[in-house]
Amino acid sequence: MSRTRLLLLVCSAILRLASSEVCGADPSARLEVAVNHKGLATAHATVPNPHWRPAAAERSTELRLFLVLIPVERAENVEILTASDVRAAVLSDGRGYTLIGVLAPTSLRSVPLVIQQLRRLQEAPEGRAQIILAVSYPFLSAAERDLLKTPTAVWQWQVDFVFPQEHPETGVSCSPAKYFTRVDGRRYRLDEAIFQPGVATRAWIAFPFPGQETFKFAKLLLSLLVGSLATLFHLPAIRARRILWLLIALGISSGVLVLTGYFWLTLPRGFDFLLFAGAALPHAGLVLIACIYVLIANRYQANLSVHVRIDGADAEFADVRLIEESEDGWRMVKAIQQLDRGRYTFMIWAGASGGTYQVLASAKGAAELRSDAQHVVAGDRNALPTIELRRGGPSSNS
């Protein structure tokens, strides 16, 4: 004989001896199944004490045993929490139920029990979760079912399902529907009448998986960040102001943004489509902004380019500075240390009146050389004479 079966037989004998002294208690046993944002469920049970004595004037320390059968399955090795003057232990558990032995004072009208973690919710198709209660307890053994015949066994429940956030009525489905009541957007109640023999074998409730919206936003944010990182590859073309590339990219990016917005607003699952298109949005947005910027810059900026050579070869590393004439003398506008094949173009917001600029160039071992002053206004495209730097010799403009 197994240890569990022996324990159940002993409990059965004790309960039958105690059943003659049952005084009757509040018949309403309440069970609350609360789901958190991570998809973890906790069961809070308020169990009427079958041995409660309403006539007792003082708190009795006499302990009596009774059984509690809860239609939920706890996670592995999860303990049962209860009041400090109550003892509770799992006698057996199986698919869809947990059988608990409770030793409580007869002065205690109801006993709180908490199973801190049930079996983790499984995500169903379409991003939904489902809780199923086997209200007829079909997986009980014969010995366990025998125990339910004693007056000291509690196994019928009013069950409340509590969600971490509100859901519209259309977002929650349940069966059999006539036994469910919507209390509010976060709470649904299952009537205890469904636990009567022959009424139903199971009851279930389905709802959007907890944290589904947060998970979608996290995926969208990550795809946007990845897309933003990839936009760095477009910067050389934007800086070079390749008009043909920008016009082609403008047409494509405008199409991406318009179509994404249209499908997001019109498709039944528009947000899911937005997740799919998320990585392309930073590209399209950057190109659109870049095209607008180039159009404005071409009108209001002046370009001043210079070619720097060191000992007859294009300079890769040199100290090149753009200075502007002001009322207080010359002031530095911009400085660079690395050139693109010896040539660099300064983009200057010159305005209609323009300004006067010079370029200073120097390198390690070569004396600094200043270009001729150049007056530029918005829209100008000017190339300064080449600056020839020589190490150990005189530099010159050519």
Buried (B, 14 or more C-beta within 10 A) or exposed (E): EEEBBEBBBEBBEBBBEBBEEBEEBBEEBBBBBBBBEEBBBBBBBBBBBBBBBEEEEEEBEEBBBBBBBBBBBBEEEBEBBBBEBBBBEBBBBBEBBBBBBBBBBBBBEBBBBBBBBBBEBEBEEEBBBBBBBBBBBEEBBEBBEBBBEBBBBBBBBBBBBBBBBEBEEEEBBBBBEEBBEEEEBBBBBBBBEBBEEEBBEBBBBBBBBBBBEEBBEEBBEEBBEEBBEBBEEBEEBBEEBBEEBBEEBBEBBBEBBEEBEEBBEEEEEBEEBBBEBBBBBBBBBBBBEBBEEBEEBBEBBBBBBBBBBBBEEBBBEBBBBBBBBEEEEBEEEEEBEEBEEBBBBBBBEBEEEBBEBBBBBBBEEBBEBBBEEBBBEBBBEBEBBBBBBBEEEEBEBE
